[in-house]
Amino acid sequence: MFKKWILINFVKVIIISTVSDESKAFEYYMKAAELGNAVAINDVGICYDDGIGVEKDEKKTFEYYMRAAELGNASANYNVGAWKWN
């Protein structure tokens, strides 16, 4: 589990550091999300929440957080709870 977490975060660092265009980074997260990757689905929600590479959209933020949470992503579960409180 920990090795998987390290690998996922390593890939995030690679994407963010090698892709200077935030919209291109969003595109990569979206492709992974479309393949059903719960971490990427949560990351797409973060992008919509913070306006990273895409225009902010509260509805899509919540939709992506919920999809990732339903797949068992712990970060997404936290994000859903935090988002509801704000």
Kinemage of the C-alpha trace (Angstrom):
@kinemage 1
@onewidth
@group {chain A} dominant
@subgroup {mainchain}
@vectorlist {calphas} color= white
{ca met a 1} P 0.000 0.000 0.000
{ca phe a 2} L 2.736 2.464 0.991
{ca lys a 3} L 4.738 1.630 -2.146
{ca lys a 4} L 1.663 2.319 -4.265
{ca trp a 5} L 1.173 5.684 -2.502
{ca ile a 6} L 4.810 6.636 -3.142
{ca leu a 7} L 4.524 5.654 -6.810
{ca ile a 8} L 1.308 7.641 -7.282
{ca asn a 9} L 2.787 10.749 -5.678
{ca phe a 10} L 5.992 10.341 -7.671
{ca val a 11} L 3.934 10.313 -10.866
{ca lys a 12} L 2.122 13.475 -9.700
{ca val a 13} L 5.449 15.228 -9.163
{ca ile a 14} L 6.636 14.136 -12.619
{ca ile a 15} L 3.446 15.408 -14.274
{ca ile a 16} L 3.477 18.734 -12.451
{ca ser a 17} L 7.220 19.355 -12.847
{ca thr a 18} L 7.466 18.337 -16.497
{ca val a 19} L 4.240 19.895 -17.704
{ca ser a 20} L 4.502 23.638 -17.328
{ca asp a 21} L 1.081 24.117 -18.900
{ca glu a 22} L -1.543 23.463 -16.219
{ca ser a 23} L -4.186 22.650 -18.822
{ca lys a 24} L -1.942 19.879 -20.169
{ca ala a 25} L -1.485 18.498 -16.644
{ca phe a 26} L -5.271 18.553 -16.225
{ca glu a 27} L -5.585 16.653 -19.498
{ca tyr a 28} L -3.289 13.891 -18.174
{ca tyr a 29} L -5.232 13.642 -14.905
{ca met a 30} L -8.479 13.444 -16.874
{ca lys a 31} L -7.149 10.629 -19.076
{ca ala a 32} L -6.191 8.622 -15.993
{ca ala a 33} L -9.563 9.407 -14.416
{ca glu a 34} L -11.370 8.148 -17.500
{ca leu a 35} L -9.543 4.840 -17.013
{ca gly a 36} L -11.082 4.594 -13.549
{ca asn a 37} L -8.075 5.568 -11.438
{ca ala a 38} L -9.539 6.773 -8.112
{ca val a 39} L -6.501 8.932 -7.283
{ca ala a 40} L -6.712 10.677 -10.651
{ca ile a 41} L -10.470 11.150 -10.243
{ca asn a 42} L -9.811 12.882 -6.915
{ca asp a 43} L -7.064 14.970 -8.551
{ca val a 44} L -9.478 16.101 -11.254
{ca gly a 45} L -11.778 17.225 -8.447
{ca ile a 46} L -8.891 19.184 -6.921
{ca cys a 47} L -8.218 20.815 -10.286
{ca tyr a 48} L -11.850 21.905 -10.572
{ca asp a 49} L -11.813 23.079 -6.947
{ca asp a 50} L -8.651 25.191 -7.313
{ca gly a 51} L -8.937 26.145 -10.983
{ca ile a 52} L -5.781 24.266 -11.989
{ca gly a 53} L -5.752 23.993 -15.763
{ca val a 54} L -9.505 24.396 -15.908
{ca glu a 55} L -12.119 26.920 -14.843
{ca lys a 56} L -13.356 26.460 -11.264
{ca asp a 57} L -16.592 24.505 -11.102
{ca glu a 58} L -18.158 23.612 -7.738
{ca lys a 59} L -20.582 21.085 -9.217
{ca lys a 60} L -17.834 19.155 -11.018
{ca thr a 61} L -15.579 19.420 -7.964
{ca phe a 62} L -18.136 17.622 -5.827
{ca glu a 63} L -18.981 15.077 -8.554
{ca tyr a 64} L -15.351 14.027 -8.939
{ca tyr a 65} L -14.724 13.920 -5.187
{ca met a 66} L -17.805 11.707 -4.762
{ca arg a 67} L -16.808 9.371 -7.612
{ca ala a 68} L -13.345 8.897 -6.110
{ca ala a 69} L -14.788 8.432 -2.616
{ca glu a 70} L -17.173 5.767 -3.920
{ca leu a 71} L -14.123 3.937 -5.269
{ca gly a 72} L -12.618 3.966 -1.777
{ca asn a 73} L -10.114 6.801 -2.093
{ca ala a 74} L -9.408 8.056 1.445
{ca ser a 75} L -8.297 11.525 0.300
{ca ala a 76} L -11.530 11.902 -1.633
{ca asn a 77} L -13.535 10.910 1.458
{ca tyr a 78} L -11.771 13.675 3.357
{ca asn a 79} L -12.331 16.143 0.485
{ca val a 80} L -16.064 15.371 0.398
{ca gly a 81} L -16.336 16.041 4.120
{ca ala a 82} L -14.228 19.184 3.988
{ca trp a 83} L -16.078 20.455 0.928
{ca lys a 84} L -19.463 20.007 2.591
{ca trp a 85} L -18.312 22.044 5.610
{ca asn a 86} L -17.149 24.991 3.484
